[in-house]
Amino acid sequence: MSQSVAHPAAGSSSCDADFATFLKEHPAFEQTRALDELRAKEFSRLDRLRHVYLDYTGGGLYGDCQVRSHAEFLLDRVLGNPHSSNPTSRDTTEACEMCRRHVLDFFNASPAEYAVIFTANASHALKLVGESYPFEEGDRLLLTFDNHNSVNGIREFDRAHGAQTTYIPVVPPDMRIDEQALDEQLELARSCNNALFAYPAQSNFSGVQHPLEWIERAQTHGCDVLLDAAAFVPTNRLDLGRWRPDFVALSFYKMFGYPTGVGALIARRKALEKLHRPWFAGGTISVASVQADTHYLAAGEAAFEDGTLDYSNLPAVDLGLTFIEEVGLERIHERVSLLTEWLIDQLLALRHGNGAPLIRLYGPKGCEGRGGAVTINFFRASGEVIDHDLIEEEATKERISLRTGCFCNPGAGEMALGISRNELVTCFSQSTADRMTYDAFRRCIDGKSTGAVRVSVGMVSNFADVHTFVQFARRFLEP
Ligand SMILES: Cc1ncc(COP(=O)(O)O)c(C=O)c1O
């Protein structure tokens, strides 16, 4: 573990040779070479600062031009609070509405059918649905084991109203959903007044892309469908003309890095009518009275946008969408698929001297129906797991940004790592405190890893990035 990793900026000869072989085996990569030029022009800070960025599922990166164009936009305008009709307010309103139209357009969503509600992030969008969904006794919330905690958290709302939460398992090692269990649960949902099915279009744990066909299947069983698209949309086209979920949640920084602090709930107008907001705020009502103790919610998206929108940043969302359109989502998708395929093949081929595999992959081996998040653990030749914290520590020394832990997706983590319900219940019953630290949790699930290592590629990942990671992984091989 002592030899240092050649940084891609140094143009190592092993990287060049492997790249030549890679190109022979993946000629389609040539069609994505414009992304290398884009990286050199718009993301030069990556190589200048010697970063190997492999956490695109955590957050996307922005191009220099996005920041410059946004600064120019701001410097050329006087933006007032959009809640009035004075000239500066009107300019702001026009900029916000332009951005709203652009979001609809980007996702091919008909404005007659869909509304865009601007939120702080995907979690906020998910919470808006959870807190407003009309759960009652006898209703159901269907969740896949593979869900981000910001989706899992919706179960607190449904339980508070006496409804039932049911989880549909994922099956290791591929981490796809047990479709028979899904069908059985959808059948049971038929008899409910209200049933909400929430799942990720792409797993932030395993990279699995769960079928968008489930949207219609669930709807024909009477379910409303909440699609968590946060990890999917940065490198895949979500066509809302073709797929018609009731609710879609996403964060824009995951798509194009800047601005942070803005997400969206894209919702069918019909589905919005079903939601009951638990409160009202500035901007969400048409009329409210103190003496008569009455309020009337505003129509459409306004009813869900509490207070003042992040109006100086919305124009940057507009510019970010334009940036992605110009770069080409299909090109990004292709590059991400090819790099992911190579990365997985290389990692799976790494063997210790005694033949034992170095890594275990949690997710599909092939590129069909998966995105660019590759989640693994490292093992010694003896079969003992290497602590993911150690991997992160070593990667940090090489300026490799990756992610470790369970990535806020405990259900996928528990299934992938083989942690049983009994082990978890025993662990939690030993604790008398109201709070538990992650370290305490790790100690009580003794002898097993409670997390993994995730590397994820995105818009301007290049061959050198994934090559550097494979070279880094080799250091853990035992002779
Ligand atoms: C699949 C998925 N859903 C939801 C979220 C939550 O996104 P945010 O933290 O931007 O609210 C994430 C973040 O990583 C995610 O990957």
Ligand as a Chemical Component Dictionary entry (heavy atoms), coordinates in Angstrom:
data_LIG
# 
_chem_comp.id                   LIG 
_chem_comp.type                 NON-POLYMER 
_chem_comp.pdbx_formal_charge   0 
_chem_comp.three_letter_code    LIG 
# 
loop_
_chem_comp_atom.comp_id 
_chem_comp_atom.atom_id 
_chem_comp_atom.alt_atom_id 
_chem_comp_atom.type_symbol 
_chem_comp_atom.charge 
_chem_comp_atom.model_Cartn_x 
_chem_comp_atom.model_Cartn_y 
_chem_comp_atom.model_Cartn_z 
_chem_comp_atom.pdbx_ordinal 
LIG C1 C1 C 0 -31.701 9.232  -4.984 1  
LIG C2 C2 C 0 -31.630 10.451 -4.113 2  
LIG N1 N1 N 0 -32.756 10.951 -3.607 3  
LIG C3 C3 C 0 -32.784 12.040 -2.837 4  
LIG C4 C4 C 0 -31.613 12.682 -2.507 5  
LIG C5 C5 C 0 -31.675 13.892 -1.647 6  
LIG O1 O1 O 0 -31.199 14.985 -2.360 7  
LIG P1 P1 P 0 -30.964 16.368 -1.629 8  
LIG O2 O2 O 0 -29.952 16.095 -0.553 9  
LIG O3 O3 O 0 -30.425 17.248 -2.703 10 
LIG O4 O4 O 0 -32.247 16.811 -1.082 11 
LIG C6 C6 C 0 -30.402 12.185 -2.983 12 
LIG C7 C7 C 0 -29.133 12.801 -2.601 13 
LIG O5 O5 O 0 -28.067 12.246 -2.709 14 
LIG C8 C8 C 0 -30.413 11.048 -3.823 15 
LIG O6 O6 O 0 -29.280 10.542 -4.336 16 
# 
loop_
_chem_comp_bond.comp_id 
_chem_comp_bond.atom_id_1 
_chem_comp_bond.atom_id_2 
_chem_comp_bond.value_order 
_chem_comp_bond.pdbx_ordinal 
LIG C1 C2 SING 1  
LIG C2 N1 SING 2  
LIG C2 C8 DOUB 3  
LIG N1 C3 DOUB 4  
LIG C3 C4 SING 5  
LIG C4 C5 SING 6  
LIG C4 C6 DOUB 7  
LIG C5 O1 SING 8  
LIG O1 P1 SING 9  
LIG P1 O2 DOUB 10 
LIG P1 O3 SING 11 
LIG P1 O4 SING 12 
LIG C6 C7 SING 13 
LIG C6 C8 SING 14 
LIG C7 O5 DOUB 15 
LIG C8 O6 SING 16 
# 
